[in-house]
């Protein structure tokens, strides 16, 4: 999906841009939010809606699901999840640059839902794994920043939060459900990739592993058969670490704002103190269409 730049919207003007030193995975946002109801905000909304609809259409027409050839002028469907992630990644950048929480919160939630929903629709691969963890890491930085009102990387205040604005409890609960479902989708994708590798498919590595593993043949000696078991255990630990990295920052902030320990870390004390039917770490089920604008 080509990223069309509109002056003053997708790329912040020099007068409103943050300092050039920016350590975040996200682009520099505007210093001032777009005026609600103004022409720039309206143009941005049209652009984002078109971009999201285009991604959904290309997923529906993905090569693995295509029954008919695309008509002339119709954009081809996606062939791999890495292409989906690349387009969603570009939309995240555009939303973030707006510097407008009234747009950032709903659109990023919607994009996060799509990222998790579309992942199981494509076969796992090494390339898709890298693209998946890249876009999820960017969303993680965005949500962690919005939950605190400060850039998660630099600590600078976000535009639109100076007056005490915050992410509503409803959106926090919705985000918690998205995080849970995404981690489950990633866990299943990693398992499917591992099963595919055992059947002779392409080995899948992730950015979260933090290292490049060389696939080389080894000489086996009698009495050293336990090496295979050790490799399996190492693989399991790497997979667990990869899953744990998904929305890691967001999980920490949600644990603070919703009360109790961070999501996914359940302690004995929490079981004793919890009086409600829902405990930290359980999924929040969202109804179909809840993310519509």
HELIX and SHEET records of a PDB file:
HELIX    1   1 UNK A   39  UNK A   60  1                                  22    
HELIX    2   2 UNK A   81  UNK A   97  1                                  17    
HELIX    3   3 UNK A  101  UNK A  119  1                                  19    
HELIX    4   4 UNK A  126  UNK A  148  1                                  23    
HELIX    5   5 UNK A  169  UNK A  198  1                                  30    
HELIX    6   6 UNK A  207  UNK A  209  5                                   3    
HELIX    7   7 UNK A  226  UNK A  244  1                                  19    
HELIX    8   8 UNK A  248  UNK A  258  1                                  11    
HELIX    9   9 UNK A  268  UNK A  273  1                                   6    
END                                                                             
